């Protein structure tokens, strides 16, 4: 909804196109997570198979998120008239798809005597690769902040804050959830990610909000002058 709204406000702006892509990936990921939770709660004869399917699906979809985020950053730091999406999106998509294949391997989840959903080698491989991807995005963003002023600098700073705070909060919640066995902590990370997404959307649109406020202020001032 937010991604579509931003895109419709300015269809020519590459940053909004990339954010729309990120919004679609996030929506699909949340849908897969909720499907996995529902499959686990409903139970049934094949509930383990269903849960594993949706866990693999949400991992595969989440592999696209760093690529979409990288496109947002690249669109900000490059000239707005440079067709960044058409020149780099295919290459970034290939990297994301390569990472997503780890979720399809047999050793992604390896059932054992303790749990039918024990994490396998491919699970940790996926986590490591996505971690490296996000680290690269962080380095690019951090190094670019000092090279720009004005709106671009603010957007990069807000994105850095949103991504950094979200990553730390999600890591803490998942770590505590795994250590204590309280799955509610792991599931609450979804809300943290949504809040980070909302903040990022605001960061990309705040200048339009401020411009709208300025216009309304000018109209109110002129109206007051005419009334007086």
N, C-alpha and C positions, 0 to 999 in steps of 0.2 A: 504493500500500500504506500509506504513512505517512498520507496525507490521509484515507484510508478509516478507518484505525485511530483517528485523532484524532476524526473525525466520530462514530464509534460510541461513543466515550467520553462524549460529550455532544452529542446531536443537536439540542438547543435552542440551543446557542451559535452565534451568527451568524458569529463569526470562524472557527470550524471548517468551516462550510459554505463560506465564501469560500476557505479554504485547500484544501478538497476540489476546488473548481472549478479553482484554480491547479494542483493536482496533476494533474488530468485534462489541462489544456492542456499542461503540461510533458511528460507522457507521450506525447501525440500529437506534440508537436514533436520529441522524441527519436526517435520511430518514423519520422517523415518524414526526419530527418537521416540516420539509418542506412540508410533506403531509397535516398536519394540517393547515399550512399557506396557501397552495394552495387551500384547501377546503374552507377556509374563504374568499379568494379573488374571487374565481369563483362563489360563491353564489349558487343559485338554491333553489328548494323547500325544499330539505332535507339537506341543508348545515350545519345547527346546529347539526344535528345527525352525520354527517360526521366529523365535527370538534371535537365533543365530543369523537367519536370513536378514532381518532388519538391522542387526548390529553391523553386519557386513555392508549393507546398503548405506547406512548413515556414515560409516567410515569412508566409503567410496565417494559419497557426495561431499563430505567435509574436506576431501582432498582438493576440491575445486576452490575452496574458500581463500587459501593464500594466494592463488593465482588472480582471483578477482580483486583481492586487496592490493596486490602489487600493481594491477592495472590502474586502480584509483590513484595510487601514489605517483605512478609514471605520468598519468594525465595531469596531475597537479604540477609536477616539476618541469614538464615540457611545455613548449609553446602551445597555447590552446588551439591554434589552427593546424598543428601538426597531427596528422592522422595516426595517432599512436596505436589505436585499437587495431587498425587494419594491418599494421606493420609488425606487431609483437604478440598479438593475442593468440595466434595459431601456435607459436613456439611455446608460450606459457601454458596453453591448453595441453600440449603434448607432455610437458613435465608433470602437470597435475594428473593426467590420465595414467602416466607411468607409476606415479606414487599410489594411485587408487588401486592398481592391480594387486598390491600387497594384501588387500582385504579379500581377494578371491582365492588366495592360496590355502591349501589344506591346513597348514600350521598356523593360520591366523588365530583360530580358537581351537585348542586341543583338549578334548574331554579327558579327564582322568578320574581316579577313584575319589578324589576330594570334591571336585566340582565339574559339571558338564560344560562350563564356560571359562575354563582356564585359558589365560592369554598365552599365545604361542610366540615363536620367534618373529613371524611376520607382523604381529601386532606391534612389537617393540621397534621393528624396522620402520613401520609406518610412522610411529610416534617420533622416531629420530629424524626421519626425512622431513616431515612437516615442521619439526622444531628447527631444523636447519633453514628451511624455506622462510619461516617467520623471522628467524634471526637475520637473514639477508635483507628482508623487507625493513626490519628495524634499523639496520646499518644504513641502508639507502636513505631512509627517512631522516635519521639523525644527521647524516652528513649533508643532506640537502637543506635542512632548516637554516643553517648559517649562510647559505648562498642566496636566500631570497628575503625580501622584505614585504610588508603590507599583507594583502589577502593570502597570497600563497604561503607565506611564513606562518600565518595564523592557522590555516587549514592543516598544514603539516604538523604543527604543534598539537592541535586538537586531536588529530588522528593518532599521533604518538601517545598522547595521554590515554585516549580511549583504548587502544590496543594493549598498551603496557598494563594499565589497571585491570583490564579484563583478563589478560593472560595470568597475572599474579593471583587474582581472585579465583579463577577457575582451577589453577594448579593447586592452590591451598584447599579448596573445597573437595576436589577429587582425591587429593592425598589423604585428607582427614577421613573422607568417606571410605577409602580403601583400607585404612588402618583400623577404623572403628567398626566397619561393617554397616554403617548407617547410610543406606543408599539414598536417603532423602538429601544428603549433602551433595552427592554426585548429581542428582536430578536438579537441585537448585542452581547448579552452574548454568543451566539453560536460561534462567531468568537473568543471571549476570551477563551472559552473552547478548541477550536481547537489549538490556540496558546499555551496554557498550555500543550496540548497533544504533540505537536511538540517538545516543550522544554523537556518534559519527555522522548520522544524517543531519543533526542540528549543526554540526561543525561545517558541513558543506553548504548549508542553506542559511546560516546565521546572517551573512551579509545581505541576503534578500529580505530577511526579517527586519534588519535594521533599516534598510532602504524603505521598506513599507512603513515603518514607524516614522521615518523622517517625512515621508509624503503626507501621512495622516497629520503629523504635527504642523506641517506647513499649511495644510488645508484648514485645520482648526484655527490656526493663527490668523489666516486671511479672513476666515468666516467671522472671527471675533472682531477684527478691524472693521469689517463691513457693518456688523451689527452696531458697533459703537459709533 
